[in-house]
Amino acid sequence: MSGELDDLVNRLGQASGHALRHGDPCPGNDLHTATGIRFIDCEQASLGSSLMELAYLRIGFPTCWRVTSASEPLLARAESPYRNEWRTLTGSHAQDGLANACAGWLLRGDALVERARRESADHLARIPHRDWTWGTATPRQRLVHRLGAVALPPSRAGTRAPPRSRSERLGPAPGLMWTAAVAGIVGLFRQGLVPLGSKLNGAPDKVWFLALHVPEPGQWTVIAVMIVIGFAGFLCAYLVYRSEECRLVAATGGAGGETPTESFRGVLR
């Protein structure tokens, strides 16, 4: 193991490249303008292999308080332009050093604490004994995520488990949406508008209308409550649908194949 780590450190130290690296390309350091994206906060800029920053997406933004976990299709969309640009400028394929770059971030204890505490201790050695808080995740959680990225490097990305079925991907969302929709139908129509019309027309038949079984002073209140429940059910169903559709868009990164809307609707049919 020590020999492999020494080889990794040597490979990282000898990595070719004289790209201008930002040093901290995290969410919040990018400005979206009409002419494109502009990066700010460049005091960590340096020259070196651009693969160390390309690995940011897979490692989860190691110098940032906010940790993210990008899906494989989204990673492919982000990394493909880099490889295409390399091929355009050099006439050759990009060297496969992204896995080494991910492993390099895994070994950096300074990438487990905020900037003010870096270079103050061996933070990686502290992990087995204690955990602490930094932003949206603890250092142990960050380390687990990075271990996963290194355990399945980009060269083996195709060996991931096959995609789950649509119902597995969507989880309980379709059932929750249908439950809310049924509540909306029953509340608004069956127990709201229909008994309202029956009462306005003076029909004496109470049948299964809950409001008409209540003493007279409270019938209007029950009808109003049922109508509100009906509208709330429809609103909840719509919000569940939109929330799940947005989640699937984020999870797939807009990749080809079945769209999130098609996937969601397929389970509902």
Disulfide bonds with the S-S distance in Angstrom:
none
